[in-house]
Amino acid sequence: MEEGQVEACETQNGTPKVPVEQQGIANYTRVFYNPPTPQLYEQAIRRQEGLLAHRGPLVVRTGTFTGRAPNDKFLVREPSSEDKIWWGQVNRPFDAADFDRLHARLLAYLQGREIYVQDCYAGADPAYRVPIRVVTEMAWQSLFARNMFIRIQDPAQYAAFEPEYTVIAAPHFRADPELDHTRSEAFILIHFGKKLILIGGTGYGGEIKKSIFTMMNFVLPQRGVFPMHCSANVGPDGRAAIFFGLSGTGKTSLSADPDRTLVGDDEHGWSDNGIFNFEGGCYAKVIRLSPEAEPQIYACTRRFGTVLENVAIDARTRLVDLDDDSLTENTRAAYPLHFIDNTSRTGTAPHPRDIIMLTCDAFGVLPPISRLSPQEAMYHFLSGYTAKVAGTEAGITEPQATFSTCFGAPFMALPPAVYARLLGERMQKHQARCWLINTGWSGGGYGVGKRIDIRYTRAMVHAALNGALDEVPFEREPFFGLHIPTACPGVPEKILRPQETWRDKDAYRRQAEHLKGLFRENFQAFADSVDPDVRRVMG
């Protein structure tokens, strides 16, 4: 190839219908369209982007950012979307002219470089899926996108494919805050009008994943679909369940049940047809992952095709150490959904019979399981409560309550009441039951009590889903008004009543009243947008 010449690498399906030149990307050295996994391994290793580990995973480093950079994410204020957005601390505006200028600089940066393109779908239901294109400067990030989203298998579909939304991710391109009006050198910018997402200055793969999720949270409610930050599975009886929960609450672990078919581990939509996965892969947290407690996810960390982000590896033996948190607590594995046994081949399921909301209460006062009315479900959905514990973030020395509305506030582009209303409507129409499961502490808060044994949590989830609690009497818990079962198969009765597990009953009451006050204070932001029955949940 002569100097200055560019090359397009065609896939087995041929050149795409929409080449990158039509999107303003030109003068590249080489473009790889939808390269398969082995080729991306070859490219990543050739470019020294990562190491091939024992048994086959690709281990990479994401640079300075080992997690999301929420303070560097902005939505472009533009006429087609500005009246719909939930503007505020989560969704902060970015000037359209500044976006255009930064976009032009990013396109100039890509000139003379190798680039990688993955054309795929977000959304397993053909009626609601969104065609997306992910353009990256890193081969491993292209593999990440290939793992996470829904691949195009049919050559005819590929020949007709036209991306609706495009992501351009260039970790080594850094913004100039003074020139670009970004907060730092990192940026995640979403322009709904141009259907374009720009990511730079950060190599964390989760930014690609969650930017697409933000887009789906904007697009789907306008089409009558309820987007959810949840995992989902289906039992042998064909009944589906969804699991809401923030990071660290057990959403991925509890849905990866060998006795149930996994639909997906993180993002779904609920339409008139039922539920459907947005993704084609899993993005699991793997720090201190146990082969005994999480055998299926653990096995994925030892497979060819898996991308391990910021996992410790011995450069000589190529053995990984999942217990090593020297780089971050947020070590991650990205792998295709079919790596998990018992996964749905369609990514779809019927309307869920059960909704499980997961919280990790580090104060140790919420019951490990309780049943929620539709009004209580909307209240706890809008609250999105969990707690951070000491040691997980700098400066945290005692448990801190965290409220993330809809169990995913950073990704909710529309006002929270839109999603809560969709939840209530779906629950009522399909008679879905809702359960609040606390996977946090019992017998005292963090540092005093101990975390609820995952065996007990699994037993409670199984009992809720298989109907074992249908005939069990429930009693009302005095502080939060929650209804808790008096018995559950496989769980000591004492565990079900949190107050009984505390030695110091006065300390329990103080902590319960404290947490109840935090709930009330947080909910004030939503009080004017919900029905009175929802407002009255906490009294």
N, C-alpha and C positions, 0 to 999 in steps of 0.2 A: 504494500500500500504506500503510495507516494506521500511525501510530507504535505500536510495541510488537508489531505483527503479525509472524509468522514465515512464511517461505516455503520450500517444498520444491520443488526443481527436478527434475522427472521426466526420466528418460532416454527415448529412443525406445521402450524396452521397458516403460515404465511404472514405477510406484512399486515398490520392492523388497519382497519378501515380508517381510523383517525390517527395518523402518525403524529409524533410530538411536534413536528414543525408547524402543524396547524394550531398548536397551543403556544407558539412563540419560542419554543426551545430549538435552537439552531447552533450550528458550528461546533457540535460536540465531537469528540474523538470517535466514540462508538456508543451505540445504544443497544441494549439487550431487551428485547420484548418478551416478557413472560418466560424467562429462563427457568428450567426445571431445577429442582433441589440440588442434584449433584453438580450442575454447572455453577450454581450460586456458591456451593462449598468451594469449588475450585477457584472461583473468583475471589471470594473472601480470604482464602488462605494465600493466594498469589499476592493479594494487595495487603497482606499482613493485618487484616481487620480482626482476626480471631484465631483461636487454637482449636484443632481437632482433638477432642477429649477421648479418653478410654470409653469404648463401646459406642462412640459415634456422635454425641452432641457437639454442636459448635458453640464454644465459649467466647463471649465478646465483652468488651467494656463499653459503657455508654458515656464515658468522660466525666466531666464535672457534675453532670446531672444524673443521679441514680434513681430519680423519681420524677413525677410531674412537677412542672414549674407553673403553678396556678396564677402567680402574680404576673407572669409574662404572657398570659393568654388574653386575647382581646377579640371582640366581635366588631366588624366594620359597620359603622353607622351609615346606612345608605337607604334610599327611599323605599325599596321594595320590602324591607324587613323591620325598619326602625320602630314602627308602631306596634309590632308584635313582641319584641324582645323584652325579657325580664331584666331591665337595666338595673345595675347596682354593684355591690361589691364583687359578685360572681361574674356577671357579664358587663365588662367595662368597655366603653366605646373606643374605637380607633378611627381616625380620620381617613376618608376614602382616598384623598390625594396622597397622603403618606403611604397608604397601602400600595397605590400604583407605583410610586417612586421606589419603594422597597422591592416590589415585584420585578421592576425593570433591572434593578441592581442584582437581584438573585438570578435572573435569566442571563445576565452578562457573566456572572460567576460560573455558571454551568458550561459556558463555552470552553472548548478545548478539554473537556473532561469526559470520562466514561460515565454513562448514566444507565439506570436500571428501571424498567417499567413493569408493573403488574396490573393487568386489567382483570377486574373481578367484580363481585357483587357484595353489597351489604343488604342482607335480608333473604331468608330462605324461601319465603312465599313469593312465587312469581308475580302475584298481583301487586305486591308492595315493595319489591326489591329495588334498590337504587344502584345503577351501574357506576362504579368508581374506578379511578385510575390512581395508582400510587407511584410517583416518580421519585427515585432516591439516588443520592450520589454514592451510597454504600451498598455493597452487594448483600451484606448480612441484613440490612434493613429491608431489602427486597424479599429476602427469605422470610423475614418476620411478617411482612404483608401477605406473602403467599400462604403462610401458615394460618394467619388470623382471619382472613376473609374467605369468601366462597369462590372457589376456582371455577373457571369456565371449562367444562369437559367436552362440550359439543363443538366440533369445528364450524358448523353452520352458525351457532350462536356467536362464536368468536368473529366470524366474517362480518356479522351484522352489528357487532358491539360498538356502541358509541358512549363514552364516559359522560355521565351527567355531572358528577363532582370529581375534582382532581385535587390530590394532595401532592405538594412538592416539598420534600424533606431533604435538607442539606445541612447536616450537623456542623460542618467545618466553615460554613458561611456565618459570620457574626454581624449582627446589626451594629450600627453606630448610634447610640441613644441620642446624641445631640443632633445628628442629621436625620435619623429615621423616626424620632419621637417614640421609641420603644422604652420600656423600663430598664432594660439591660441589653447585653449582647444576644440574649436568647429571645425568641419570639414564637408565638403560636397565634396566627391571625386567620380568622374565618370570615370570608366574604360571601354571604348568602346570595347576594345579587349576581355575582360572577360565578358562583358555585366553585369557589377556589379556596384552598387552604394552604397557607405557607408556614413552614416550620424550619427554624434555623437556630444555630447556636446550642442546640441540645441533641444528643444522640439517643435519648431514652425512647425506646420503642413504644411505650405506652402513650406517648403524645400522638402518634399516628392513629392508634386504636381509638383513643378517647375523642379525638377530633371528629372522626367519622360518627361516633356515638352521639356527640353534640349535634351534628348535622341531622341524624335520624330523629333526635328529640325535637328538632325544629320542624322537620318535614312531615312526619307521620301524624301528629295530632291534627294537622290541617287536612288530613285525608281520613280522619275518623279512627285512627289506630292509636292504641295506648302503648307508648314506648316505656320499657322497664329496665332498670338496672338490677337484674335478677338472674339467677340460674334456674334451670327447669329440668324436670325429669318425668317419666311416666312409669307407673307400676304395671305389674303383670295383668291387672284387671283393666288396663287401658285408661286409668284415671291419672290425669296430669297434676303436677304440683309445681309452684314457683316459689323461689327463695330470694327474698330481698335481704340485702345486708351490705354494710360498708366493709372496707378492707379489714381483715383480721377477725371477722365475726364467724367465719366458717362456711360462707356461701359456696365456695368451690368444693370444699371437702365434703360437705353434707349432701351435695347433689350428686357427687361421684359415688353412687351406691351400686354395688355389684348386683343387687336384686332389682334394680330399676333401670330403665333405659334413659340415658342422658341425652337431653335435647341440646343443652348448651350451658356454659358455666358463668355467663356474665351479662349478656344483653339480649333482650327479646322484645317482640311486639305482640300485642293482643288485639286481634282484629275480629270481625264477624265470622271469620273462618276458624278461629282458634288462636293458638300461640305459635310463634315462629322465631327461630334464632336469627340474630343479625349477622352472626359470624360463622366461620368454618373452622375455628380453632379455639384453644384455651390459652390463657395467660395467667399461670398459677404462681403464687408466691411460694418459694421453696426453702426458705431459711429454716434450718433444723427439721426438715421433712423426715418423717419416720417411715421406713418400709413396712413396719407393723401397722401403724395407724392409718397411713395413706398409701397402700401398696400400688394402686393404679397410677397415681400421679408420680410417685417415686420411680416407677418403672420408666415413665416418659423422660426422666432426666438422664436415662442411660440409653437413649435411642438415637440413631441417625435421623436427622431431620429436625431435631429439637434445637432451638436457640436458647442458650443459657446466658442471661444477662447478669453480669457482675458477680457470678459465682466463683469462688476461689478454686484455683486449679494449680497443681504442681506441674511446672513447665517441663520437668524431666520425665516424670512417670505418666503425665497427662491424666492423673486421677483427680476428680473433683471432690471438694469438701463442702457439703451442704450445711455444715454446722459453723462454718467460718463466716463471721459477719464483719470482717475487717474493712470491707469496702462499703457495705450497707446492710441494713436489716431487710431491705426491699429487694432481695435477690429473686429473679423471675425466670420462669421457663415458658417459652412460646412453642406450641406444638399443634399439629392438626388434630381436630376433634376425633378422628377415627383411631388415633393412638390409644384412646380409652375404650376398653371393652364395653360392649352393651350400649353403644352410642346409636342415636337415630340416624338413619341414612338420608332422611328427608329434611331434618332440622325443623320439623313441624310436629304439633301435637294438638289434641282436642282442647276445648276450653278447660282451664284448671278447676278441679274440685276444691283444692286446698291452696291457700296462700300462707306462706310462712315468712314472718318478719324476724330477722336475726339481729340481736344486739349483744354486745360484749360489755356488760355492766361491771366496771371495775370497782364500783362502790359496794357491790355484793348485796343489793337490796331487792332487785327485781326477781320475781319467781322464774324458775328455769323453763316453765311452760305455762301459758295462759291462753284462753280463748277470747277473741275479740269480736264485738258486734261490728256491723258495717261502719257505724259512726266512730267507734274506737279505732277501727282499722284506718280510717281516713286521718284521724288525729295522729296516730303513731307513724303513718306514712309521711305526713307533712312534717312531723318532728324529726324523723330519721336519726334516732338517738343511738350513740354508742359512746365509749369512753377511751381516751388515751391513758396509757400507764407510764410510770416512771421508766426512763431509760430508752423509750422509743423515739423521743425527739429531745434536742438540746433544750435545757431549761425546765423540763417537766420533772418535778420531784414528787408529785402526788397525783392521784387520778384527776383527770380533767374531762368534764362532760363535753361531748362533741355532738352537735345537731347539724345534720346534712339533709336538708329537705328532700323528700322523695328518695331517700337513700342514695343520693347522687347529685347534690346541688351543683357541683362544678360543671356538670354536663347538661343542666336543664336550661335550655335557651328561652323557653316560654314561662310565663308566671306559674308558680307551683300549683295554684288552684286549678289550672287547666288539667294537670296530671291527676290531682286528687279527685276531680270530678269524674274523670275517665275511670279511675279505680272504683269509685262508688257505683257508677253505672254498670260496669262489668260485673261486680260482685252481686248486685241486685238481679241483673238479668239472668245470670248463670248460677245463682244460688251457691256461690263459692264461700267456703268457710275460711276464717283467718286465725292464725295462731302467732303469738309472740313468744319467741324462744330466746332465752338468755344463755349465751355460751360463755359468760364471764365468771365472776367469782361467787363463792358461797362460803358461809361461815365467817364472814368478815370481808372487808374491802381488800384491795391489792396491798400486799405486805403483811396482812393478818390472816385472811382466809386463804383458800386455794381455788384454783380454777376448776369449774365443773368438769368432771371426767367426760371425755368425748364419748365413752361407751354409754353413759347415761343420756347424753344429748341425742345420740343416734337412736336409743331405745324410745325416747319421747317423740322424736320425729316419726319413727316407724309406727308408734301407737296412734299418733294423730292421723297418719295417712292411711293406715289399714283399717280404721274404724274401731280400734280397741278401746277408744275413749268415748265412744258414742253412748254407752249405757252407764258410764261412770258418773257419780254425782260431782257437781262442781260447787265450790264455795267462794265467797267474795273476799278478796284480800283487802285489808282496811285502809291502806295508804294510797294506792293508785286505782282502787276500784276494779282490779283485774279478777277475772274468774279463773280459778285454778282447780285442776282435777284433784280429787282426794286420794287417788291411786293411779299408778301407771305401771304396766308390766315391765319388769326388769329394772325398776328404779325404787330405792328406799323411800318410803313415804315422807320421812323427815326432810329429804332433799327438796320435796315439792313445796314446802313451806319455808321460805328463806329465814323468817324470824326464828324458827326453831333451831337453825344451824348456828346461830350466834350465841356465844356465851354471855355477852354483855347486851341484854335486851334494850337498855336505854340507849346505848351507842347505835343499835340498829334503828331505833325510832328517829334519832337525830339525823342519821344518814338518809333515811327514807324521806323525811320532811325536807331535807336539803335538796335532794334530787327532785322531789315533786315541785319545789319552788323554781328550780332551773327549767323544768318542763313548762311551767306556767309563763315564766318570763320569755322563753324562746317563742312560745306560741302566740304571743301578742302580735307578732308580725303578720299572722294569717287570720286573726280573729274576725276581721271585717269581711273576709272573702269566703267564709264557710257558713254552713247552716248553724243555727243555734244549738242543735243537738250535738254537733261536733265540738262546738266551743265549750259545752258543759261537761265534756268527758273528764276533765281534771277538777271539776267543781268551780 
